[in-house]
Amino acid sequence: MNEHRAPPVAGHDYPQTWSQFTDWFHNEGPCLDYLERLRWPQQFICPKCGIIGAPLKTSRNRLVCQTCSHQTSVTAGTIFDKTRTPLKVWLAAAWYI
């Protein structure tokens, strides 16, 4: 996440077909990466201290601020917060709508 990324473009940065969907989101990893890009289009911003920079990533998909050690997740504070439903299922539901 150190590189400068362009923000997602509506109608372009989402799969157009079901085949593309299954290619893009074959498991939870790409789903988390996609949501991270949507939430922080340029770089991660710590919700506690506001520092901009690359977080450390833990084995449980937590993002840890290198400055204040605050832990968060891509889904914290979103409609996906504390869900037990896999993100692939949520994104598939959104794709169908």
N, C-alpha and C positions, 0 to 999 in steps of 0.2 A: 504494500500500500504506500510505498514511498514515492511512486511515480504519480505525476499529475494525470488525472483521469477526466475525461469529458463527462458531463452529466448525461444520464440516460435520455434518449430521445423517444417521445411518445410515438407509438406506431412503428418504431424501428427496433428498439432494444427489448423486444418481447417476441417470443416465437409466433410465427404466423400460422403454422400447421401443427397438428398433433405429433407428427413425426419429429419436427423441430423441437417441440416441447419435451419429448422423451429424450432427445439428444442433449438438450441444454440442462435438464433437471433430472438426471438419471438416479441421483441419490440426494441425501441431505446436504452434502458439502457444497455442490453448485447452487443449491437453493439459498444457503446461508451467504455465500459469496455474492449472489445476485441482490439479496436484501441489503447486504452491507454496502454495495455500490449505490443502491437507491437511497439509503439512509444518509450515507456520507459520500456524496458524489466526488468530492475532491480528496479529502483525507479524513481520517477518524478525528472526531472532536470529543474529548472527555466530557461526559455530562456533569461531572463533579467540579473539576478545576478549569475546564474550558481550553486546555492545552491542545494544540493541533499537532498530530504526529502519529506515527505507526504504533499501534498497541502490540503488546505481547499476546499471543494466543495460547490458551491452555487446551488440554486434551478434552475438556468438556464444553468446548465452543464458547468459552468466556473470553472477553477482551479485557486486558489489564493495562491501564494507563501506566506508562513508564515513569511518569512524574509523581503522581500521588498514590499509585497502586490501587486505585478504584477499579472494581470489577463490574463489568456490565455484559450484556449480550446484544446481539443484533435485534432480537425480538423484544427486549425490555422496553416497556412503555408504548408498545404497539398493539394492534389487535391480535397479534400472535403471541403476546406475553403469556407465559405459563400454560400454553396449550400442550396437550399430550398428542394431538393429531400431528402427524408428520407434515412438514412444510410443503413437501411435494403434493400432498393431498389438497392443502389450502391453495397453492398456486394453480393446481389443475382446476379447482373449482372456479377460481378467478378467470382462468383461460376460457372455460366453457361459457362463462357469462359474457 
